[in-house]
Amino acid sequence: MKQFDLFVIGGGPGGYVAAIRGAQLGLNVGLVEIRSSLGGTCLNVGCIPSKALLESSGHFHRAQHGLEEHGIHAGTVEIDVGRMMARKEQVVRDLTEGIRFLMKKNKVQVFQGRGMLAGSGRVIVRSEDGEETVEAAHILLAMGSVPMEIPSLPFDGERIVSSTEALCFEQIPEHLVVVGAGAVGLELGSVWMRLGARVTVVELLPMITPFADKMMARTLERALKKQGLEFRLGSRITGAEVKGGRVEAVVEDKKGNAETLVCDRLLVSAGRRPCTGGAGLEEAGVKLEDGGRVEVDDRFRTSLTGVY
C-alpha cells in the first residue's frame, strides 16, 4: 500500500497548487484527479476556454463592426467554428500539460481516477484498471464544483445545457436563451452573440451581475445592450420543453405575465454547487452543510481527523 504525507483529492487550482506547495516543503505528496487532464473546471471547462472563445469572437466581431471607421475595409468576413474550437482546445491542452510537467518536476505522484475517502488517513482510488488504496497522514479535499441544475430545467446535454456544453457548440445557434445574468451567462452569451446568434438573457433579479457594484453593473448592462444582448430582468423561466429540435421556454415576469420564447439552445447558468457527492465523505465521517459544502473550522479542518 502506497503511503504519503499528503494526499490531495482533486487536481484543480485548489488541489494542484496545494500539492506542489506541499512537495516544495518536503512532503511526499500524491494527488488523484478524475479527469484525464489536470487543471479542474478552470482550465478544462471554465475560465480558460471561455476566455479563448471571448478572444476569438471578439476578433470576429471587430472585423465586422469596428474597422471601417479606421479606414480598414476587410471585405466579407467568415467564421470557421471548428477551427475556433480547435484553437480553444489547444490553449487548454498547452496549459494542462504545463501543470502535469510541474507535478512531475516537483515529484508529485498523480493518479487518474475517482478518489473515495475511506476514513481518516485512507483513500481508495478507482480507475479503469481497478482499485487501490493509499494511506496518508493528511488528506486534502479539493473537489471543486459542478453546474447547478434547476429542477424545472433539467440538463439534457443537447438543447438544455450547462456552461460545459455551451463551450463546445458545433454551430452557431440562431437564438440562444441564457438563464442567469452572472459572469458565466454573460461571457458565453457574449461569445455566441458576437458570432451572430440572437441572445436573450433571463435574470430573476432586477439587475445583471447582482452581486457586483450597482454602478458597474448598470454600465456593463448598457455596454452589452449596445453590443446586441437582450435582457429580461425581474423574470424567470418556469419551464421548458424540447419540440422538434427547438426549445420552448415559458418566461414569466414579476407581475405574472407569461410568454413563450422559442430558441435553439437554452443555457442554464444559475451558479455552481460543491462537487462533494459520490466521494464517500459522509460515510467516512465528514460533516456536510446545506448544499453539500464541507463543514470546516478556522484552520480548514473537517470533522474527520487529518482531513482538510
N, C-alpha and C positions, 0 to 999 in steps of 0.2 A: 504493500500500500504506500502510495506516494505521500510525503509529508512536507508541509510548507509552514513558514512563519505567518504568511498572509495569503489568503485565497480570496479572489475577487469574483463575484458573480455579476457579469455584465461588462461588455467591452466598449461602452460609450464614453463620452467625455468625462463622466464621473469615475468610471471604472478604470480606463486605461491610464489616466493621469495618476490616480492613486497607486496603481500597480507600478508604474515607472518610478514614482517618488519613493515607494517602499523599497524597491530594488536599489535605488541610489543611496538609501540609508542603511543598506547592508542586509536587508531581509531576503529570505528565499521566498519568491513570490510566484503564485500560479493564478491564472485567470481563465474563466470559461465564458464563451460567447456563443449564443445560439445561431447567429448569422454566420455565413461563410466569410464575411469581411468584418473587420473591426471598425469602430467609429460610431456605433449606435445610430439612433434616429438622426442626429445632427448631420453626420456625414453621408449616410446612405439614403435617407428618405425625408430629410428635413432642410436645415439651413443651407447646406452646400448645394444640393441640386436645385433648390428654389432660387438661390442667387444666380446660379449659372443660367437658368431659364430667364430670369429677370434681365440679365445682361444681354442675352441673345435677342429676346423680344424687344428690348429697348433699342438695340441697333436697327431692327426691322422697322419699328415704329418711327424712329427719327428719319430713316431713309425715305419713308413715305410722307412725313408731315413736317419735318423741320429743316430740310436742306435748301429748299428753293429760296427762302428769304436770305440765305447766304450766297445766292447766285449759283448754287450747285444743282444741276439737273441730272438726276440719277436714272431717269427713264423708268421702264417697268421693273418693279422690284417683286421678287417672288420668295416664298419661304419654303424650305425643304424641312418639314417637321422631323423626318427620320434622321437627317444629318444633325439637326439641332439636338435631338435626344442622344445621339451617339457622342456628341461633344460633352454633353452633361455627364454621361456615364464615364467618359474618360477622365473628366475632372474628379469625379467621385473615386474612381479607381486609383488615380495617382495619389490622392490623399490617404485613402485607406491602406494602400501599400506602404506609404510612408510611416504610418502608425505600426504596421507589422514589423517594419525594419527597426523602429525604436524599441519594440518589445524584445526583438532578438538581440539588439545591441545591449540592452540592459538585463539580459538573461532572465526575462520573464517567460515562464512556460505557459503557452497558450493551448487551451483545449477548445475544440469546436463541438458544441452540443448544448444540451439543456442542463443547467445546474440546479440540483434539487437539494435543499437544505435537509440534512438527516439528523439534526440535533446539534448540540454545542460541539464545535470542533470537527464537524464531518459534513462533507458534501458529496453527493452522488452525481456523477457526470454521465448523462445519457446521450449517446450518439448513434449514428447508423451502424457503427461497428460493435455496439453493445453497451455495456455499463461498467463503470469503475468507480471506486470510492477513494476519495482523498481526505487526508486529515490536515488540519491547520490550527495553529494557536489562535489565530484571529481570522474572522470571515467578514468580508465587506459586501453588503448588498447594494448593487448599483444597477438595477434592472430597468431603469428609465420609465418611459410612459408609452401609451398607445392612444390612437384617436378615440375620443368619446363618442359612443353611439347614442342617438336619440331613439327611444323606444318606438315612436311613431314613424321614424325614418331609418329603418334597419339597412345597413350596407348590403348591397348585392355584388359589389366589386366591378360592376359594369356600367350601370346607369345611375345608381345612388351610391356615391363613392366617398372615400376619405381622402385626405391630402396625399396619401401614398399613391393611389391610383391617378389622382389629378396631376401628378408629376410625370405621368407616362402615357398620356393620351396619344394615340397614334394619328389622330387627325383633329383638326380644329373644330370644336363644337359650333353649331350655328347659334345656339343660345345656351349659356351656362348660368344656372342659378346657384348662388352661394349662400349657405345658411351660416351666418356669423360674420360680423364685421371686425374681427380681431386681426392680428398680424398675418396669420396663416391664410385666412379667407381673402384678405385684401391683396396679399402678394400673388397668390395663384389666380385670383380674379384679374389682376393687372396683367399677368403673363398672357392669359388667353384673350383678354380684351385687346391688347396690343397686336396680337396675331390675327385679329379680325372677328372674334366672337362677340356677340351681344352678351353682356354680363349684367345680371341683376343680383344685388346683394341684399339679403333679408336679415334684419337685425332686430331682436326683441326690444332692446333698449333704444332711447331716443337719440343716440349719437354713436358714431363709429369709434373704434378703439376705446371702449367705455372706461377702461382703467388708466387711460393716458390723461395728460393735462388737457383740459377742455378747450383752451385756445388753440393748442396744437392740433387737436382732433378736428376742430372746425376748419382750420387752414388746410389740413390734409384732405378733408372731405371736399372742399372747393376744388382743390387741385385734381382729385380723382374724378370728380364730376366733369371737369373741363376736358380730361382725357377721354371720357366716354363711359365710365362706370355709372350704372343706375342704382339707386338706393331705395329700399323700402324700410324705413326706420320705424320703430314702435310697432313692428309687425312680427308675426310668427307663422311658420308653416305647420298646419295642423295635421297634414297627412299627404302622402304622395303615392301614386300608382303608376306602374310602368305599363304602357299600352302601345303595341306596335312599334317598339323600339324608341318610344318617346316617354318622357316623364310628365305626368300631370300633377302639379303640386298646388294645394289649396293654401292661399295666403290670406291671413286674417289680420286686420289692423286692430288698434286698441279700442275702437268703437264697435267692433264685432262685424264690420263689413268684410265680406269674403270674395275672393276672385280666384280663378284658376290660371296658373302660369304653366305654359307648355314649353318644355325645354329638352335638349338632347341629353344633358347630364345635370345631376344635382349633387353639388359638393357640400357635404356636411362638415363644417369646421367649427364645432361648438366647444372646442377645448380638448384637453387630453386627460387621461386618468393614469394612476400608477400601474405599472406592469408587474403586479405582485402575485397574480393568480397562477396556479399550476406549478409553484416552486416549493411547495411543502412548508411554507413559513408558519402558518398557524398550527399545523400538525407537530412542528418541531418545538413550538413554544414561543414564537414571536407574536406579540400583540399587534393587531392592526386597528387603525382608526377608521372612521367612516370614509367610504370611498376607496378603501384599500391602501391608504397611506400607512407606512410603518411608524409605530409609536417609538419615539426616542427621547433620551434625556438631553441635558445641555452639553453632553460630550458625544452625542450621536450614538450612544449605546442603546441597543434594543433590550427587550425584556429577557432575552436569552444570553447568558454569559458568553463573552467572546465574539458576539455577533454585532456588527455595527452597520 
